[in-house]
Amino acid sequence: MLKHLKLNNLGPAPALELTLSPRLNLITGDNGLGKSFLLDLAWWAMTRKWPAEINPQLTAGQKAIPRQPGEASIDFSFSGKTKDEQYLSTYQWREQAWTGRSGRPSNPGLVVYAMADGSFAVWDPARNYWRTQNDVDVQDRPPAYVFTPAQVWNGLPGESGNWLCNGLIRDWASWQREGGAAFAHLKTVLEVLSPSAQEPLVPGELTRISLDDVRDMPTLRMPYGNDVALLHASSGMRRVIALAYFLVWCWDEHQKAAKLLGEPTTNQVVFLVDEVESHLHPQWQRTIVPALLKVMQSLIAGAEVQLLAVTHSPLVMASVEPEFDPARDAWFDLDLVHTDSQASPVVELTQRPFVRLGEVGRWLVSDAFDLASARSLQAEQALQEAANILTENVVDHERARALDCRLRGLLGDTDPFWIRWRFVGEKQGWLA
């Protein structure tokens, strides 16, 4: 489990530090303040490779570079299989690289990274860890498996022409024809990740979608009864389908590799998810994080799972209120802060106390999202004008009536604002 990250002269902030909780870690903040960057760093700290360093076809997951000339460092710690790892890496300008400890690194368990654009990465302790030959540690295995969105669906080729992964379409179809453990796990994970019991994700019959594509195409059985090819499913469904497949593929391959090595499977999983609500309907946003907390338990009995999730969704924040345990969970928020000593605002990371707000609109105006109200921008501006009028002793009646007309076009008839507005307007005579 990742325990600690401390950055100096790296990313949007001059300095940044966070101590992570062992189960759920939520990260919020405006665009461009470094949420995805933190997940990239978490991945690098445990695997020592940047995602795009392994698969140059990625547009995300690039190597981090210092924000300005001078010393830059990444200090991190995580609990490994046999011991805790703690290391301070510095940036070497001439080599254009971050320093790393020589020899075999610690084993962080299974590390899975779902990026916002649909790319995936996995570090598997059975398939990516260094091997020992003649009492010498040898790094001749792939450093990790990193997939572009297309490779998740169509397969990941190896350098020698072999396939490192068959891809979602071929694997799903093969698992379904075999009817074995992998397909049973896939159905279970799809059920856990479904938006509701009334709309479960259920595999349909295999099909073909064209004369030119000879692959058997998996389908989903839709609530209205039809089987729809996965490639024709909605973007939200494809996002969750890819997530379900990738988790099952990772665990299935890990089990097979551990058996070949004669080693026990890991029970330690770190799961990084960027923009966890990406493409999802609000109904799904309310269930996705609780489902992700449960899904690995459905695959691995007794698994220790740490989830780091970036979100822009007030529904996601509201959805974890029944689940959040301050002893095991944490919420981190990135903000632009104005200081007296800086001409420009600076980015700060704060671990905020998680307070149950009970209603999604209240999350919008919380420290997580910093909106002045849960209404439209135009309504917010009009209400500010109305608040100014309500504090005046002598009110310009023509101005108040004009604002009343604007408000009627912006607010619902049952908005609680009307109670005070009408009371004051009728009392002062600018409303009949």
C-alpha positions as MATLAB code, in Angstrom:
seq = 'MLKHLKLNNLGPAPALELTLSPRLNLITGDNGLGKSFLLDLAWWAMTRKWPAEINPQLTAGQKAIPRQPGEASIDFSFSGKTKDEQYLSTYQWREQAWTGRSGRPSNPGLVVYAMADGSFAVWDPARNYWRTQNDVDVQDRPPAYVFTPAQVWNGLPGESGNWLCNGLIRDWASWQREGGAAFAHLKTVLEVLSPSAQEPLVPGELTRISLDDVRDMPTLRMPYGNDVALLHASSGMRRVIALAYFLVWCWDEHQKAAKLLGEPTTNQVVFLVDEVESHLHPQWQRTIVPALLKVMQSLIAGAEVQLLAVTHSPLVMASVEPEFDPARDAWFDLDLVHTDSQASPVVELTQRPFVRLGEVGRWLVSDAFDLASARSLQAEQALQEAANILTENVVDHERARALDCRLRGLLGDTDPFWIRWRFVGEKQGWLA';
ca = [
       0.000    0.000    0.000;
       1.234    3.485   -0.852;
       1.849    5.380    2.378;
       3.438    8.697    1.583;
       4.339   11.056   -1.272;
       6.373   14.239   -0.906;
       7.303   16.383   -3.910;
       9.717   19.269   -4.229;
       9.945   21.510   -7.319;
       7.705   19.192   -9.304;
       4.290   19.649  -10.871;
       2.007   22.639  -10.324;
       3.043   23.212   -6.678;
       6.488   24.264   -5.384;
       6.118   21.619   -2.674;
       3.433   19.061   -1.926;
       3.002   16.261    0.588;
       0.304   13.709    1.366;
      -0.009   10.765    3.724;
      -2.398    8.211    2.283;
      -4.952    6.085    4.082;
      -4.965    2.293    3.699;
      -8.354    1.923    1.972;
     -10.011    4.840    0.126;
      -8.285    8.062   -0.935;
     -10.386   10.635   -2.823;
      -8.704   13.508   -4.685;
     -10.665   16.586   -5.812;
      -9.671   19.924   -7.316;
     -10.066   22.129  -10.360;
      -8.698   21.167  -13.781;
      -4.970   21.639  -14.187;
      -4.025   21.519  -10.498;
      -2.352   18.098  -10.613;
      -4.874   15.364   -9.753;
      -3.907   13.047  -12.637;
      -0.282   13.984  -12.023;
      -0.552   12.590   -8.484;
      -1.824    9.264   -9.831;
       1.066    9.128  -12.325;
       3.479    9.700   -9.449;
       1.782    7.045   -7.319;
       2.175    4.566  -10.186;
       5.826    5.538  -10.697;
       6.668    5.275   -6.986;
       5.488    1.658   -6.866;
       6.663    0.494  -10.322;
       9.608    2.884  -11.058;
       8.467    3.367  -14.654;
       6.269    6.085  -16.184;
       3.348    4.636  -18.191;
       4.373    6.358  -21.449;
       7.951    5.190  -20.907;
       6.684    1.618  -21.347;
       4.159    2.343  -24.109;
       5.168    5.431  -26.142;
       1.773    5.404  -27.896;
       0.208    6.908  -24.782;
      -0.521   10.633  -24.741;
      -0.880   10.610  -20.927;
       1.422    9.191  -18.254;
       4.531   11.048  -19.419;
       7.695   11.356  -17.357;
       7.483   14.143  -14.781;
      10.040   16.932  -15.081;
      10.945   19.694  -12.597;
       8.885   22.887  -12.710;
      12.008   25.075  -12.820;
      15.828   24.704  -12.767;
      17.329   23.498   -9.526;
      16.961   20.549   -7.214;
      13.814   18.458   -7.566;
      12.857   15.363   -5.591;
      10.224   12.677   -5.069;
      10.106   11.156   -1.591;
       7.815    8.140   -1.226;
       7.083    5.086    0.872;
       4.900    2.014    0.512;
       4.415   -1.300    2.273;
       5.885   -4.114    0.208;
       5.369   -7.857    0.370;
       8.131   -8.408    2.923;
       9.199   -4.919    4.020;
       8.399   -1.234    3.786;
      10.070    0.711    0.987;
      11.169    4.306    1.541;
      13.198    6.236   -0.980;
      14.171    9.753   -1.988;
      14.635   10.139   -5.746;
      16.262   13.236   -7.221;
      16.218   14.513  -10.786;
      19.506   14.264  -12.674;
      19.479   17.045  -15.247;
      22.320   15.715  -17.396;
      20.809   12.216  -17.590;
      17.237   13.604  -17.822;
      16.153   10.898  -15.409;
      15.121   10.271  -11.818;
      17.565    8.377   -9.620;
      16.639    4.859   -8.568;
      18.026    2.446   -6.040;
      20.219   -0.223   -7.623;
      19.094   -3.835   -7.511;
      15.687   -5.408   -7.095;
      13.017   -2.974   -5.802;
      10.398   -3.909   -3.214;
       7.242   -5.751   -4.263;
       4.121   -3.538   -3.830;
       1.639   -6.270   -4.795;
      -0.712   -5.920   -7.765;
      -0.893   -2.298   -9.008;
      -3.668   -1.372  -11.454;
      -4.042    2.066  -13.076;
      -7.154    3.111  -15.023;
      -6.396    6.401  -16.777;
      -9.026    8.977  -17.715;
      -8.635    8.482  -21.478;
      -9.336    4.722  -21.304;
      -5.691    3.614  -21.116;
      -4.770    0.978  -18.547;
      -1.578   -0.171  -16.843;
      -0.787   -3.085  -14.564;
       2.254   -4.143  -12.556;
       2.023   -7.824  -11.626;
       4.374   -9.227   -8.950;
       4.351  -12.617  -10.701;
       4.989  -11.377  -14.250;
       6.895   -8.106  -13.855;
       9.060   -8.643  -10.782;
      12.762   -9.328  -11.261;
      13.831  -12.978  -11.240;
      16.894  -14.503   -9.612;
      19.417  -16.468  -11.690;
      22.548  -17.957  -10.097;
      21.959  -15.781   -6.995;
      21.894  -12.661   -9.170;
      18.813  -10.464   -9.615;
      17.960  -10.191  -13.304;
      15.556   -7.660  -14.826;
      14.573   -9.378  -18.068;
      10.810   -9.408  -17.641;
       8.496   -6.654  -18.930;
       8.600   -3.739  -16.444;
       4.763   -3.526  -16.623;
       1.920   -3.912  -19.112;
       0.551   -0.625  -20.443;
      -2.382   -0.433  -22.874;
      -3.757    2.329  -25.059;
      -7.591    2.405  -25.203;
      -7.551    0.538  -28.532;
      -5.148   -2.108  -27.173;
      -7.473   -2.822  -24.238;
     -10.102   -3.882  -26.774;
      -7.961   -5.341  -29.565;
      -4.921   -6.743  -27.777;
      -1.380   -5.800  -26.758;
       1.329   -7.123  -29.107;
       4.791   -8.057  -27.853;
       8.087   -7.081  -29.436;
       8.670  -10.571  -30.868;
       5.303  -10.740  -32.632;
       3.551  -12.639  -29.853;
       0.502  -11.341  -27.982;
       0.985  -10.140  -24.419;
      -2.784   -9.782  -24.136;
      -5.500  -10.903  -26.569;
      -7.701   -7.928  -25.734;
     -11.223   -7.574  -24.423;
     -13.076   -8.756  -27.536;
     -11.146  -11.990  -28.102;
     -10.693  -12.832  -24.420;
     -14.344  -12.254  -23.531;
     -15.490  -14.404  -26.462;
     -12.990  -17.147  -25.571;
     -13.958  -17.103  -21.882;
     -17.631  -17.237  -22.790;
     -17.178  -20.231  -25.110;
     -15.150  -22.054  -22.453;
     -17.566  -21.197  -19.655;
     -14.813  -21.466  -17.052;
     -13.659  -19.510  -14.018;
     -12.615  -16.384  -15.951;
     -16.093  -15.931  -17.434;
     -17.704  -16.571  -14.051;
     -15.455  -13.889  -12.551;
     -16.324  -11.495  -15.375;
     -20.053  -11.948  -14.788;
     -19.581  -11.384  -11.064;
     -17.551   -8.198  -11.576;
     -20.078   -6.879  -14.111;
     -22.853   -7.512  -11.604;
     -20.978   -5.659   -8.856;
     -20.251   -2.700  -11.160;
     -23.815   -2.491  -12.530;
     -25.618    0.827  -11.932;
     -28.543   -0.910  -10.191;
     -30.176   -4.286   -9.621;
     -32.851   -3.213  -12.102;
     -30.266   -2.564  -14.850;
     -27.593   -5.269  -14.437;
     -24.713   -5.683  -16.852;
     -25.337   -9.178  -18.229;
     -23.447  -10.835  -21.137;
     -25.610  -11.716  -24.137;
     -24.952  -14.195  -26.941;
     -21.834  -13.902  -29.110;
     -22.461  -12.359  -32.507;
     -20.748  -10.957  -35.642;
     -21.028   -7.297  -36.583;
     -19.851   -7.442  -40.210;
     -18.764   -9.775  -43.018;
     -15.258   -8.319  -42.833;
     -14.752   -8.830  -39.084;
     -14.540  -12.572  -38.374;
     -14.196  -12.159  -34.613;
     -16.953  -13.415  -32.371;
     -18.246  -10.216  -30.801;
     -19.428  -10.191  -27.166;
     -22.740   -8.497  -26.424;
     -24.615   -7.041  -23.490;
     -28.229   -7.951  -22.803;
     -29.965   -4.583  -22.548;
     -32.865   -3.842  -20.160;
     -35.203   -3.622  -23.188;
     -34.355   -7.218  -24.171;
     -31.944   -6.871  -27.121;
     -28.340   -8.098  -27.194;
     -26.104   -5.191  -28.244;
     -22.514   -5.660  -29.437;
     -20.021   -4.190  -26.984;
     -18.612   -1.884  -29.660;
     -22.108   -0.423  -30.062;
     -22.675    0.094  -26.330;
     -22.721    3.580  -24.810;
     -19.478    5.275  -23.773;
     -20.383    4.848  -20.100;
     -21.016    1.136  -20.553;
     -17.789    0.701  -22.511;
     -15.856    2.465  -19.729;
     -17.220    0.086  -17.058;
     -16.944   -2.965  -19.352;
     -13.268   -2.193  -19.996;
     -12.702   -1.732  -16.265;
     -14.394   -5.054  -15.477;
     -12.459   -6.917  -18.173;
      -9.125   -5.436  -17.160;
      -9.562   -6.387  -13.503;
     -10.528   -9.952  -14.416;
      -7.692  -10.255  -16.947;
      -5.138   -8.964  -14.418;
      -6.223  -11.409  -11.749;
      -6.584  -14.366  -14.132;
      -3.106  -13.824  -15.565;
      -1.639  -13.283  -12.098;
      -3.067  -16.597  -10.893;
      -1.653  -18.465  -13.886;
       1.780  -16.853  -13.527;
       1.924  -17.508   -9.773;
       1.065  -21.175  -10.396;
       3.866  -21.495  -12.958;
       6.288  -19.975  -10.441;
       5.051  -22.170   -7.615;
       4.277  -19.074   -5.537;
       1.163  -17.949   -3.662;
      -0.964  -15.233   -5.255;
      -0.804  -11.733   -3.823;
      -3.515  -10.419   -1.551;
      -2.367   -6.801   -1.806;
      -3.871   -4.569   -4.519;
      -3.423   -0.850   -5.189;
      -6.029    0.516   -7.582;
      -5.589    3.958   -9.198;
      -8.624    5.374  -11.033;
      -8.611    8.750  -12.777;
     -11.955   10.534  -13.213;
     -13.841    7.581  -11.791;
     -17.172    9.052  -12.986;
     -16.027    9.450  -16.611;
     -18.977    9.001  -19.053;
     -21.273    7.714  -16.316;
     -24.925    8.665  -15.816;
     -25.668   10.208  -12.372;
     -27.352    6.966  -11.326;
     -24.069    5.169  -11.970;
     -21.964    7.877  -10.347;
     -23.768    7.170   -7.073;
     -22.658    3.521   -7.061;
     -19.262    3.342   -8.771;
     -16.895    3.997   -5.823;
     -18.699    1.689   -3.349;
     -18.692   -0.932   -6.132;
     -14.951   -0.547   -6.734;
     -14.313   -1.020   -3.029;
     -16.181   -4.329   -3.226;
     -15.133   -5.615   -6.624;
     -11.668   -6.892   -5.694;
     -13.189   -8.751   -2.749;
     -15.344  -10.583   -5.289;
     -12.172  -11.716   -7.082;
      -9.716  -12.151   -4.213;
     -10.955  -13.444   -0.879;
      -9.430  -11.417    1.939;
      -7.738   -8.947   -0.402;
      -6.238   -5.773    1.051;
      -7.305   -3.127   -1.443;
      -6.212    0.507   -1.511;
      -8.161    2.765   -3.888;
      -6.923    6.177   -5.073;
      -9.707    7.874   -7.031;
      -9.773   11.285   -8.714;
     -13.232   12.802   -9.122;
     -15.018   15.939  -10.326;
     -18.424   14.619   -9.291;
     -20.467   15.816   -6.303;
     -22.522   12.622   -6.700;
     -19.396   10.529   -6.168;
     -18.610   12.478   -3.001;
     -22.181   12.063   -1.749;
     -22.136    8.352   -2.616;
     -19.256    7.568   -0.252;
     -20.876    9.182    2.788;
     -22.251    5.838    4.085;
     -18.893    4.139    3.331;
     -16.374    6.694    4.580;
     -14.360    5.619    7.616;
     -11.878    8.264    8.871;
      -9.681    5.492   10.283;
      -9.183    3.953    6.821;
     -10.132    6.673    4.324;
      -9.017   10.190    3.387;
     -10.064   13.112    1.183;
      -7.455   15.395   -0.413;
      -8.324   18.663   -2.159;
      -6.171   20.748   -4.506;
      -6.807   24.506   -4.530;
      -5.377   27.742   -5.863;
      -4.482   29.853   -2.833;
      -3.518   33.546   -2.786;
      -0.752   34.426   -0.337;
       0.801   37.733    0.691;
       4.286   36.537   -0.275;
       3.397   35.421   -3.823;
       2.365   37.610   -6.748;
       0.483   34.688   -8.302;
      -1.707   32.133   -6.509;
      -0.067   28.851   -5.567;
      -1.407   25.293   -5.641;
      -1.912   23.724   -2.239;
      -2.982   20.210   -1.290;
      -5.093   19.896    1.849;
      -6.385   16.810    3.576;
      -9.860   17.918    4.499;
     -12.103   16.426    7.172;
     -14.869   14.435    5.497;
     -18.187   15.840    6.706;
     -21.436   14.176    5.645;
     -23.420   16.876    3.858;
     -26.383   14.668    3.010;
     -27.310   16.350   -0.284;
     -25.553   16.654   -3.628;
     -26.153   20.401   -3.981;
     -24.336   20.996   -0.718;
     -21.291   19.191   -2.119;
     -21.232   21.648   -5.035;
     -20.783   24.577   -2.625;
     -18.342   22.679   -0.386;
     -14.538   22.900   -0.391;
     -14.507   20.048   -2.904;
     -15.904   22.160   -5.762;
     -15.978   25.747   -4.446;
     -19.101   26.927   -6.293;
     -20.980   29.888   -4.857;
     -24.293   28.097   -5.460;
     -25.752   24.966   -7.037;
     -27.658   27.045   -9.626;
     -26.778   28.303  -13.099;
     -24.189   31.068  -13.331;
     -26.860   33.550  -14.506;
     -29.126   32.646  -11.575;
     -26.219   32.970   -9.185;
     -25.445   36.486  -10.464;
     -29.104   37.549  -10.322;
     -29.447   36.241   -6.770;
     -26.410   38.246   -5.721;
     -28.097   41.379   -7.092;
     -31.273   40.416   -5.234;
     -29.319   39.953   -2.007;
     -27.932   43.480   -2.407;
     -31.439   44.883   -2.916;
     -32.781   43.071    0.142;
     -30.190   44.804    2.327;
     -31.077   48.318    1.104;
     -33.354   50.521    3.206;
     -34.550   52.540    0.209;
     -35.113   50.415   -2.891;
     -35.380   51.617   -6.499;
     -38.750   50.068   -7.391;
     -38.111   50.041  -11.142;
     -34.785   48.265  -10.681;
     -36.370   45.717   -8.314;
     -39.218   44.936  -10.739;
     -36.770   44.464  -13.632;
     -34.746   42.048  -11.497;
     -37.943   40.232  -10.521;
     -38.645   39.600  -14.228;
     -35.138   38.203  -14.696;
     -35.441   35.953  -11.666;
     -38.732   34.503  -12.940;
     -36.899   33.328  -16.039;
     -34.055   31.792  -14.010;
     -35.563   30.204  -10.895;
     -38.169   27.513  -10.429;
     -41.556   28.434   -8.981;
     -40.851   26.491   -5.786;
     -37.371   27.912   -5.152;
     -37.118   28.826   -1.430;
     -35.664   32.221   -2.383;
     -39.151   33.456   -3.379;
     -40.468   33.410    0.217;
     -38.216   36.215    1.412;
     -38.200   38.058   -1.915;
     -42.002   38.316   -2.067;
     -42.324   39.185    1.594;
     -39.898   42.132    1.316;
     -41.262   43.218   -2.084;
     -44.846   43.347   -0.911;
     -43.882   45.094    2.316;
     -41.913   47.792    0.478;
     -44.431   48.129   -2.341;
     -42.417   47.161   -5.404;
     -44.319   43.881   -5.743;
     -48.110   43.862   -5.922;
];
